Structure formats: C-alpha cells, structure tokens
Amino acid sequence: MKIQNSKFKIQKQISFLLFTFYFLLFTLLPFANAQTNSATQQNVTGTTGTFVIKGARIIPVVGAEIESGSVLIRNGKIEAVGATVNAPSDAKVIDGKGLSVYPGMIDASTNMGLIEIPLGAPGTVDSNETGGMNPNAKAITAINPHSAHINVTRVNGTTTVLSLPGGGVISGQSAVINLNGATPYEMAVTESFALVINFPRVSVFSGFSFAGPPRDVPLSEALKNRDRQVEALKQMFEDAENYGKSMDAATKDPKLPRPKTNLRFAAMLPYIRGERPVILNVNREVDIRAALKFVDETKIKVILMGCNDAWKVTKALKERNIPVILTGVFDLPVREDDPYDLYYENAAKLQQAGVKFCIATGDYGAEARDLPYKAGMASSFGLPQAEALKAVTIYPAQILGVADKMGSIEVGKMANIVVTDGDILEARTNIKHLFINGRQLPLTSRHTELYEQFKNRTK
C-alpha cells in the first residue's frame, strides 16, 4: 500500500512538473519570439535630405530607359530625371556607375503589420475580427509599424504594400502603406482603400470531426451551401443600401424618422455606391463566374484577387474591365491533369488577352520579400520582361489608385526608389540603396542581423 501511495505521489509530481513546463512554454513563447523579432531595425526610419543618384541606368517603367542618367530627390519627391541633371550644392551624391535605378515595387496582397508569428504567438496576430461580417473593421488601426517583416521585405526592393484584414465573409477595409514610418498613419498612403470580401466558394470538403473521418459533400449540396452564403451577402448589401437611402432622406427632410446608427451599414456605403472598390477573393473558375454574376447584380466597382483560374475567364474579365491581383504564381496545380507550369503562365495569358492585372505575393508578411521572384518566374513563362516589371510597379499602382504618387520614376512622384546592381527581378541581384518617401533607409533587417551574428561561426 505504501509503495502504491509513493507511485501515486511520484505520478502527481511528474504531472505537476509537466503542467508547469507546458504552461511556462506557451506563456513565455510569445515573449521569446517577440525578442527574436527585435524591433531595433524597425525604429530606424532613415535620413532626409537632398540626394542625386548620378551616372546610373534609369528604368522609369513608363517611357524610355536612360542608359546613363541621374535622379534628383528633394523634399520626399522626384524633382528631376534625365541624362543631365544639375546637382544642388547641398545634395548628397550617390555614384550610380554600374547600377540600375527602379521605382519601388508594390505588393498588392499582404497582411503586412497584422500578423507577426501566426503559430505559437496568438498575441502577435491581429488580422481577423470575430463574426462573419465586419465591414467597419479597418486594417490601418491594427498595423504594427515595428514588424520585423517590414524591413525584411523592403530591403529586397518592395516599398509599398496593400495590407488586408482576413477572416469571415466581409473581412474589413484594406490600407495602402509605405514600408517605413513610426506609426500606422505615418505609413499610410491610403488609409481605407478597398472592402475585402472572401467570396463564398463551392466546397465539397466537410472538414475534420471527432465523430469520424471527413466525408465529401455532394456537389449539389455544396452549390446550395455556396448560394445560401451569396444570398446572405447580397442581403447585407441590400440592407446597407436601404440604410443609406433612409439616412439621406432623413437628412433632406428632418420630419422623417432617422434610422438608428449602424456602423456596419455606414461603413459599406462608399463601396455600395461605387466610390471605393471592393476586393473579391476568389480562385477557381466556378467561383470566379459566381463572383462576376454578383458584380453584375450589385453594380459595384470590383477587383478580383487570387484568381488561379483567371486564365479560363479572360473574355468575361476583359468585357467587364475588371482588374485582377494574381497571388498564386508559385502555387502547385490542384488537378491531376494540370501541367506543372499552369500558374506560371497565368499572368502571360491575362496580358495576351488584354486583362488589367498585377502580380502580388498573397502572403501575410514573412514571404512578401519574394515579390520580385514571382514576377521573374512569370517572365520566364511567357510574360514579356517589361510587362513583368510593370506587374509589380505601375500596374499595382494603377489598380490601387495611387499611380499619380508612385509606381514609376517621374517628376513629381513620391521618391520610392530602389538602386540595384542588376535586374531587380533576378534572385542574384543586390539592393545597394533604398529610398521611401525621399528618406534614405539603411539596408538592415532581422535577416542581416542574424547573418552578421553567425557568419564567422566555426563550431
């Protein structure tokens, strides 16, 4: 009996120690990860001044290349571009011999600043709101300007991104941000750009359950499930539209009863009325065609995102003049008889059909640095090289409504400039100088810190 009691006590002690270990592990892990993702580099916001990049190859994206020219940067903007540019006496001159000057790249699909460590540190994830319909949620309010992903991304040539909320059917409002700034609003180019909707899709997968193995849902049932969700979305749009009409009527005639304030409906009004675009996140052909039908019925201004099967519906997209943000260049084909290069060629097929498009990563932040390589891959599979460069510069600027500010090297535009020692879309190319909004930024990140820390390690 004493032996059994002793065993029981030992088991209790072991259980307590294990509980303590796991409690401390999962309690302290977020702090450990936060320490790993040091924000020291994120607090360095660069230096201002007047700069001249002299004697470099200038790739303005719009217009002819300049084999040996200069770019003058002053007061955060591009003041002069040409073969001969007079450098002010107070300008810092950067020798561009053997280097190339590009506009900063733009990633039109990320969760930058909203997700730091998706697994293991829930406190660093702030991309989703509870519930399925959150049109009033704004990404700009939750962006962390000190995210380690910001520097890692910008030192590879991407200077601006669209940061999107996620989750639910209506995720919220996205924001166009520059990858430099001490606060979200300092980073903001467009605080509220587009309403993000994860368009209901046809799914034949029932999901995992403790009751037994997953089963396939019959296609007819899957279609009905999708249609029910689409109807609920259309009802949301209709209710918001009626709310807006009631508010307008009450404003014109004070005698009419004013409806109770509804923040969700109020947030949807600019998008329902076509004042701002709606981003529909869709991938497969059946879902894209359903989304196009939804657009025809609601008459909203729309951008499609994801769109792995966009090459199948180019005619419909062209007829409606709907722009596409391609995020799946590196995705693997999902059907057994699909060729391996199906998604590599997607951009080329859209370009040949005359569909407005851009290339994006669709990543939360960690892999957003791969944007130039996605465009480079598309260029290797049919997309002309000049078009591949435009697909990550001027085309996303046009789709995001900021082409008057960035996306090309032109006088008067924001000085988002990248200076390289080669083709910006090639993996072997190095970034030599980086400017965002006219500020010269250090080419440091968490990755460069780790490299310097361990490069001389011998054991």
C-alpha positions in Angstrom: 0.0 0.0 0.0 2.9 2.4 0.8 4.5 1.5 -2.5 1.3 2.3 -4.3 1.0 5.6 -2.5 4.5 6.5 -3.3 3.9 5.7 -7.0 0.8 7.9 -6.9 2.7 10.8 -5.3 5.5 10.5 -7.9 2.9 10.5 -10.8 1.3 13.6 -9.3 4.7 15.3 -9.1 5.5 14.4 -12.7 2.1 15.6 -13.9 2.6 18.9 -12.0 6.1 19.4 -13.4 4.8 18.7 -17.0 1.9 21.1 -16.5 4.3 23.7 -15.2 6.6 23.2 -18.1 3.9 23.5 -20.8 2.3 26.4 -19.0 5.6 28.3 -19.0 6.4 27.2 -22.5 3.2 28.6 -24.1 3.1 31.6 -21.8 6.6 32.7 -22.5 6.9 31.6 -26.1 5.3 34.8 -27.5 7.8 36.9 -25.5 10.7 34.8 -26.7 9.5 35.2 -30.3 9.0 38.9 -29.8 12.6 39.1 -28.5 13.7 37.1 -31.6 11.9 39.5 -33.9 13.8 42.5 -32.5 12.3 45.9 -33.4 15.6 47.7 -33.3 15.9 48.0 -37.0 12.2 49.0 -37.4 12.9 52.1 -35.3 15.4 53.4 -37.8 13.4 55.4 -40.2 16.2 56.7 -42.3 17.6 60.1 -43.1 16.1 63.0 -45.0 17.8 65.4 -47.3 18.6 66.1 -51.0 20.1 63.3 -53.0 21.3 62.8 -56.5 21.9 59.3 -57.9 24.4 60.1 -60.7 25.5 58.2 -63.8 23.2 55.2 -63.3 21.0 53.2 -65.7 17.4 54.6 -65.1 14.4 52.3 -65.7 11.4 54.6 -65.3 9.0 51.9 -66.3 6.9 54.4 -68.2 8.9 55.9 -71.0 12.3 55.1 -72.4 15.2 53.8 -70.3 18.2 56.2 -69.8 21.5 54.3 -70.2 23.4 56.8 -68.1 21.4 59.4 -66.2 20.6 60.9 -62.9 17.7 61.2 -60.5 17.3 64.2 -58.1 15.4 63.6 -54.9 14.3 66.5 -52.7 11.5 67.1 -50.2 10.4 63.5 -50.5 9.7 63.7 -54.2 11.5 63.1 -57.5 12.4 66.6 -58.7 14.4 65.8 -61.8 15.2 62.8 -64.1 17.4 62.8 -67.1 20.7 62.3 -68.8 21.9 65.6 -67.4 20.7 66.8 -64.0 22.3 69.6 -62.1 23.1 68.6 -58.6 22.3 71.3 -55.9 25.3 72.2 -53.8 23.7 70.7 -50.7 22.9 67.4 -52.3 24.4 64.1 -51.3 25.8 62.5 -54.5 25.4 58.7 -54.9 27.7 57.3 -57.6 25.4 55.1 -59.8 28.1 53.8 -62.2 27.3 50.2 -63.0 24.0 50.4 -61.0 20.3 50.5 -62.0 17.5 52.7 -60.6 14.0 51.3 -60.4 10.8 52.5 -58.8 10.0 50.7 -55.6 7.9 47.6 -56.1 4.3 47.4 -54.8 2.8 44.2 -53.3 -1.0 44.4 -53.7 -1.9 41.5 -51.4 -0.4 41.1 -47.9 -1.3 41.1 -44.3 1.8 43.2 -43.5 1.8 44.5 -40.0 -1.2 42.5 -38.9 0.5 39.1 -38.4 3.9 38.5 -36.9 4.1 34.9 -35.8 0.9 33.0 -37.0 1.6 29.9 -34.9 2.7 29.9 -31.3 2.2 33.5 -30.5 -1.5 34.5 -30.8 -0.9 37.9 -29.3 1.0 38.9 -32.5 -1.9 38.1 -34.8 -4.5 40.9 -35.3 -5.8 40.3 -38.8 -9.3 38.9 -38.0 -12.4 40.2 -36.1 -14.9 37.9 -34.6 -18.1 37.3 -36.6 -18.5 36.9 -40.4 -19.5 40.4 -41.5 -17.1 43.2 -40.4 -17.1 46.0 -43.0 -16.3 48.5 -40.3 -13.0 46.8 -39.3 -10.0 48.8 -40.6 -6.6 47.3 -41.2 -4.8 50.6 -40.6 -5.8 50.7 -37.0 -4.1 47.4 -36.2 -0.9 47.6 -38.3 2.3 47.2 -36.3 4.9 49.6 -37.7 7.7 47.7 -35.9 7.0 44.3 -37.5 10.2 42.5 -38.4 8.6 41.6 -41.8 8.7 45.3 -42.9 12.5 45.6 -43.1 12.9 42.1 -44.5 10.5 43.0 -47.3 11.7 46.5 -48.1 15.4 45.6 -48.3 14.5 43.3 -51.2 13.0 46.2 -53.2 9.3 46.4 -52.1 8.5 49.8 -50.8 4.7 49.8 -50.7 2.0 47.1 -49.9 -1.7 46.7 -49.6 -2.4 45.3 -46.1 -5.6 43.4 -45.9 -7.7 42.1 -43.0 -8.8 38.5 -43.1 -11.4 36.1 -41.8 -15.2 35.8 -42.2 -17.0 36.8 -45.4 -16.6 40.5 -45.2 -13.2 40.9 -43.6 -12.9 44.7 -43.4 -11.1 47.6 -45.1 -7.6 47.3 -46.5 -4.9 50.0 -46.4 -2.1 51.0 -48.8 1.0 51.6 -46.7 4.6 52.5 -47.3 7.1 50.3 -45.6 8.5 53.0 -43.4 7.1 55.0 -40.5 6.8 55.2 -36.7 3.0 54.9 -36.7 0.4 53.3 -39.0 -0.9 56.6 -40.1 2.6 57.9 -40.9 3.0 54.8 -43.1 -0.4 55.3 -44.7 -0.8 56.2 -48.4 -4.5 55.3 -48.5 -6.0 54.6 -45.0 -9.1 52.9 -46.4 -8.8 51.6 -49.9 -11.0 48.6 -50.6 -13.5 46.4 -48.8 -12.2 42.9 -48.6 -14.7 40.0 -49.2 -13.8 36.3 -49.1 -16.4 35.4 -51.8 -18.3 32.2 -50.8 -16.9 29.2 -52.6 -18.1 25.8 -53.6 -16.5 23.3 -51.1 -17.1 19.6 -51.2 -15.0 19.0 -48.1 -16.9 18.6 -44.9 -14.0 19.3 -42.6 -12.5 17.3 -39.8 -14.6 15.9 -37.0 -14.1 13.9 -33.8 -17.2 11.9 -34.9 -15.4 10.2 -37.7 -13.3 10.7 -40.9 -14.2 13.6 -43.2 -16.6 12.9 -46.0 -17.1 14.6 -49.3 -20.2 16.8 -49.6 -22.2 16.1 -52.8 -21.7 18.8 -55.4 -25.4 19.7 -55.5 -25.3 20.3 -51.7 -22.0 22.3 -52.0 -23.6 24.5 -54.6 -26.6 25.1 -52.4 -24.4 26.0 -49.4 -22.4 28.5 -51.6 -25.6 30.0 -52.9 -27.0 30.5 -49.4 -23.9 32.4 -48.4 -24.1 34.5 -51.5 -27.7 35.4 -50.8 -26.8 36.4 -47.2 -24.0 38.6 -48.7 -26.5 40.2 -51.2 -28.9 40.8 -48.3 -26.2 42.6 -46.4 -25.6 44.8 -49.4 -29.3 45.5 -49.8 -29.8 46.3 -46.2 -26.9 48.7 -46.2 -28.2 50.4 -49.3 -31.6 50.9 -47.8 -30.0 52.2 -44.6 -28.1 54.7 -46.7 -31.3 55.8 -48.5 -33.1 56.3 -45.2 -30.2 58.3 -43.8 -30.1 60.5 -46.9 -33.9 61.0 -46.8 -33.8 61.9 -43.1 -31.0 64.4 -43.8 -33.1 66.1 -46.5 -36.3 66.1 -44.5 -35.9 66.4 -40.7 -39.5 65.4 -40.3 -38.7 61.8 -41.3 -37.6 59.4 -38.7 -33.8 58.9 -38.7 -32.7 55.2 -38.6 -30.7 54.0 -35.7 -26.9 54.3 -36.3 -25.5 51.1 -37.8 -21.7 51.2 -38.0 -21.5 48.2 -40.3 -24.0 49.6 -42.8 -22.5 53.0 -42.7 -19.0 51.6 -43.4 -20.4 49.8 -46.5 -21.9 52.9 -48.2 -18.9 54.2 -50.1 -18.4 50.7 -51.5 -22.0 50.1 -52.4 -22.2 53.5 -54.2 -19.0 52.8 -56.2 -17.0 55.5 -54.5 -14.4 52.9 -53.5 -13.6 49.4 -54.9 -14.5 46.0 -53.4 -11.9 43.2 -53.5 -13.4 39.8 -54.0 -11.0 36.9 -53.0 -11.7 34.0 -55.4 -9.6 31.3 -57.1 -11.4 28.6 -59.0 -13.4 29.1 -62.3 -16.8 28.2 -60.8 -16.3 30.8 -58.0 -14.9 33.5 -60.3 -18.0 33.1 -62.6 -20.3 33.3 -59.5 -18.4 36.5 -58.4 -18.9 38.0 -61.8 -22.6 37.4 -61.6 -22.6 39.0 -58.1 -20.9 42.0 -59.6 -23.4 42.3 -62.4 -26.2 42.3 -60.0 -24.8 44.7 -57.4 -23.1 47.1 -59.9 -20.2 47.5 -57.5 -16.7 48.6 -58.5 -14.6 45.4 -58.1 -11.1 44.0 -58.1 -10.6 40.2 -58.1 -7.8 38.7 -56.0 -6.2 35.3 -56.0 -7.6 34.1 -59.4 -5.6 31.0 -60.1 -8.2 30.1 -62.8 -8.4 33.6 -64.2 -6.9 32.4 -67.5 -10.2 30.4 -68.1 -12.4 33.5 -67.9 -10.2 36.2 -69.7 -13.1 37.1 -72.1 -15.5 37.9 -69.2 -12.9 39.8 -67.3 -11.9 41.9 -70.4 -15.5 42.7 -71.2 -16.2 44.0 -67.7 -12.8 45.7 -67.5 -12.2 44.0 -64.1 -8.6 44.2 -62.8 -7.0 41.1 -61.3 -4.4 40.7 -58.5 -2.6 37.4 -59.1 -1.3 35.8 -56.0 -0.7 32.2 -57.0 2.3 32.3 -59.3 4.1 29.8 -57.1 1.1 27.7 -56.3 1.0 24.0 -57.2 -1.6 22.8 -59.7 -4.5 21.1 -57.9 -5.9 18.9 -60.7 -4.2 15.7 -61.7 -4.1 16.6 -65.4 -2.9 20.2 -64.9 0.6 21.0 -66.4 3.3 21.9 -63.9 3.6 25.4 -65.3 -0.1 26.2 -65.2 0.1 29.1 -62.8 3.5 30.3 -64.0 1.8 31.1 -67.3 -1.4 32.7 -65.8 0.0 36.3 -66.0 1.1 35.8 -69.6 -2.4 34.6 -70.6 -4.0 37.6 -68.9 -1.6 40.0 -70.6 -2.2 38.5 -74.0 -6.0 38.8 -73.5 -5.7 42.4 -72.5 -6.9 42.0 -68.9 -5.6 44.5 -66.4 -3.6 42.7 -63.8 -0.7 42.8 -61.4 1.4 40.2 -59.5 1.3 40.0 -55.7 2.5 37.5 -53.1 -0.7 37.0 -51.2 1.5 36.5 -48.1 1.0 37.7 -44.5 4.5 39.2 -44.4 7.2 36.6 -44.0 7.4 35.7 -47.7 6.4 39.1 -49.1 10.1 39.5 -49.9 9.5 37.0 -52.8 7.6 39.5 -54.9 10.3 40.1 -57.5 10.9 36.4 -57.9 7.2 35.7 -58.6 7.3 38.4 -61.4 10.6 36.9 -62.6 9.0 33.4 -62.8 6.1 34.8 -64.8 8.6 36.4 -67.1 10.3 33.1 -67.7 7.0 31.6 -68.8 5.7 33.9 -71.4 5.2 37.3 -69.8 7.4 39.9 -71.5 10.1 41.2 -69.2 9.0 44.8 -69.4 5.4 43.6 -68.6 6.7 41.6 -65.6 8.4 44.7 -64.2 5.2 46.7 -64.7 3.2 44.0 -63.0 4.9 44.8 -59.7 5.3 48.6 -60.2 3.0 50.7 -62.3 0.2 48.1 -62.7 -0.4 47.6 -59.0 -0.2 51.4 -58.5 -3.0 51.8 -61.1 -5.1 49.1 -59.5 -4.7 50.6 -56.1 -5.4 54.1 -57.2 -2.0 55.6 -56.4 -0.4 55.8 -59.9 -0.3 59.6 -59.5 2.0 59.1 -56.5 4.2 56.0 -57.2 4.9 53.1 -59.5 7.3 54.8 -61.9 10.2 57.2 -61.9 8.6 60.5 -63.0 9.0 64.1 -61.8 6.6 65.0 -59.0 6.0 61.4 -57.8 6.9 60.2 -54.3 10.6 59.2 -54.1 10.2 55.5 -53.6 13.4 54.5 -55.3 15.5 51.3 -55.4 19.1 51.2 -56.7 20.4 47.7 -57.6 23.5 46.1 -59.1 21.4 44.1 -61.6 17.9 43.2 -62.8 15.6 43.7 -59.9 13.6 40.6 -60.7 16.6 38.3 -60.5 17.5 36.5 -57.3 21.2 37.2 -57.7 20.6 41.0 -57.7 21.6 43.0 -54.6 19.9 46.2 -53.4 22.5 49.0 -53.0 20.4 52.0 -52.0 16.8 52.3 -50.9 14.5 55.4 -50.6 10.9 55.6 -49.3 9.1 58.9 -49.4 12.5 60.5 -50.1 14.2 59.1 -46.9 17.3 57.0 -47.5 16.9 53.9 -45.4 19.6 51.5 -44.0 19.7 48.1 -45.7 19.3 46.2 -42.5 16.8 43.8 -41.2 16.4 40.8 -38.9 17.9 38.7 -41.6 21.0 40.9 -42.0 21.4 40.9 -38.2 21.4 37.2 -38.0 23.8 36.9 -40.9 26.3 39.2 -39.2 25.9 37.4 -35.9 26.6 33.9 -37.3 28.7 34.4 -40.4 32.0 33.7 -38.7 30.8 30.8 -36.5 33.1 27.8 -36.9 31.5 25.3 -34.5 
